[in-house]
Amino acid sequence: MDIASYYTKAKQLWDETNAVGSLPQCDCSKCECDVNEKLHKYSEERKLIQFLMGLNSSYTATRGNIPMMTPFPTMSQAYSLLVQEERQRQVKNEAHFLNENASLSASTQR
């Protein structure tokens, strides 16, 4: 599964989970501790870790590097990095394929 398809599937599952029940929210008017912001940040970080852990083994290096970034990356930042890596792999594979074809055609022209 490519990164975009995998992310779409994960997002659907998160949306379904949120529809059933979400984290509690503080609704008092005196709150000074920013608990709602902290809970949202915790939830987003948890989703990012879940997303990274579900990647296939070819993304092991990136999966290990993203959580070490400071500040902790958002889901969109991690998604962008993964899509960029996926595109680089595609270009590399296409270049390798073209090189093999060129060497085959060179050897058949003798």
C-alpha positions in Angstrom: 0.0 0.0 0.0 1.4 3.4 -0.8 1.7 6.1 1.8 -1.4 8.1 0.6 -3.6 5.0 0.7 -2.3 3.9 4.1 -2.8 7.4 5.6 -6.3 7.6 4.2 -7.2 4.2 5.8 -5.7 5.3 9.1 -7.5 8.6 9.0 -10.9 6.9 8.4 -10.3 4.6 11.4 -9.3 7.6 13.6 -12.5 9.5 12.5 -14.6 6.5 13.3 -13.0 6.2 16.7 -13.6 9.9 17.4 -17.3 9.5 16.3 -17.8 6.8 18.9 -16.1 8.6 21.7 -13.4 11.3 22.1 -11.1 12.5 24.9 -12.8 14.4 27.6 -12.6 18.2 27.4 -12.4 20.8 30.2 -15.3 23.2 29.9 -14.8 25.4 33.0 -14.2 29.0 32.4 -11.4 29.3 35.0 -9.0 26.7 33.4 -5.5 28.1 33.3 -3.6 24.9 32.7 -4.4 24.5 29.0 -5.5 20.9 29.6 -7.5 20.8 26.3 -4.5 21.8 24.3 -2.4 19.2 26.1 -4.9 16.5 25.5 -5.2 17.4 21.8 -1.4 17.3 21.5 -1.2 14.0 23.2 -3.8 12.5 20.9 -2.1 13.8 17.8 1.3 12.4 18.9 -0.3 9.1 19.7 -1.8 9.0 16.2 1.5 9.8 14.6 3.2 7.0 16.5 0.5 4.6 15.5 0.9 5.7 11.9 4.6 5.2 12.0 4.4 1.8 13.6 2.1 0.6 10.9 4.5 1.4 8.1 6.2 -1.6 6.4 9.8 -2.5 7.1 11.2 -0.6 4.2 10.5 2.6 6.1 12.4 1.5 9.3 15.0 4.2 9.1 12.5 7.0 8.6 10.1 5.6 11.1 13.0 5.8 13.7 14.1 9.3 12.7 10.8 11.2 12.6 10.0 10.9 16.4 13.5 12.1 17.2 12.8 15.5 15.5 12.7 18.5 17.7 10.0 19.8 18.1 8.0 16.7 17.7 6.6 16.8 14.1 3.0 17.1 13.2 1.2 14.4 11.2 1.3 16.5 8.1 5.1 17.0 8.4 5.7 13.3 8.9 3.4 12.5 6.0 5.3 15.0 3.7 8.6 13.4 4.7 7.3 9.9 3.9 5.8 10.9 0.6 9.0 12.5 -0.4 10.9 9.4 0.5 8.4 7.3 -1.5 8.9 9.5 -4.6 12.6 9.3 -4.3 12.4 5.5 -4.2 10.2 5.5 -7.3 12.6 7.8 -9.2 15.6 5.6 -8.2 13.8 2.4 -9.3 12.8 4.0 -12.7 16.4 5.2 -13.2 17.7 1.7 -12.4 15.2 0.2 -14.9 16.2 2.6 -17.6 19.9 1.8 -17.1 19.2 -1.9 -17.5 17.3 -1.3 -20.7 20.1 0.9 -22.1 22.7 -1.8 -21.4 20.5 -4.5 -23.0 20.0 -2.4 -26.2 23.8 -1.7 -26.3 24.6 -5.3 -26.2 22.1 -6.3 -28.9 23.4 -3.8 -31.4 26.6 -5.8 -32.1 
